[in-house]
Amino acid sequence: MSITQLKAFHIVAQSGGFSQAARDMAISQSTLSAHVRDLEAVSGVNLLERKPRGVSLSQQGERLFEITVRLFQAENEATAFLRGEAGAAGGHLRVAADGPILPLPILSRLKAERPQLTFSLSVDNSARVVEQIIDYRADVAITARAPDDPRLYGIKFLSMRLGLCVPLAHPLAQRQDVSVTELEGLSFVMRERGSRTREIFEKNLAAHGITIQQVVEISSREGVREAIANGVGCGVVADLEFGHDARLSFVPLFDASELIDEYAICLAERRHLPLLRSFIEAAGRA
C-alpha cells in the first residue's frame, strides 16, 4: 500500500463521499476511487460501505480512520515546522471553546507575541469541545470540563460564578443579588444537555432542593439570549461571560456555591508543540 492510497481513503472518510473528496484533492473521482479500491485490494479489508449518496465507514474503516487522522495531523505539523510556520512569528491555531469571550483575550495576547499568527475559532458546548480535541479537529480548547481523560493535558486558569440573566423589566432585574431559593417555580430558558453551565446550575438547584420550570431548550448562547430578551423566561450565565446587552440584567446568585472552572486543554501527546504550549501558557497568565 502507498501513502497516496491512505490519503485517498482519509479524505473520502473525512468528506463522507467521493465527489467532495475528489474536489478537495484536486483529482478526478475515478482516480480517487481507484486509489481506494487498490488499498482495499492490497489489504484485503473492506473499508467503505458505498451508498447511493456518499459512503459510510465499515468497522475496519473506522479503526483505520483513527490512525490516518493521527498520521496526517503529524504530516501537517512536520510541514508547518519545515516551512517555519511553527516559529516565533506565526503559525495557524485551530481553537475550540464553549464561548467566545474567554479565548479571544488569550488569542489577542498570543497574536501580539506572534504577529503573523492566524486562527480559527469554533464555539460549541463543553462536551463537544472536548470531542474536537480528541478527534484532532482542534489544536487547543477552552472548556469547563476538567481534562480527566489521560489523552488530554490542561490547566485550570479561572473560576466563574453563576448569575441570573433577566430582561430589564423583570422584577428581579434591579436586585443586587438573588438567592437560589428565590428561583423556585420560575420559568427558564436552558441550553441543551452537554452545557457545563447548565450542569453546574442544576447542581446548585439540587443542593438547595429547588425546582424550576423549564420552558424551552435552545442549543446556542445567542438563541438563549434572544429568548430571554423576548420574555420567554429567565436564564443563567457565568459572570465573566455575560458580556454587554442593554436589554438584559445580570443578577449574581450569592449562594450558588458550585463554580464553573475553565481549563485550557490540548492532546497530551501534542503539548510540546511550540504554538500549543504558547496558548496554554498565555491562558495561565489570564
Order of alpha helices (4+ residues) and beta strands (2+ residues): alpha-alpha-alpha-beta-beta-alpha-beta-alpha-beta-alpha-beta-beta-beta-beta-alpha-beta-alpha-beta-beta-beta-alpha
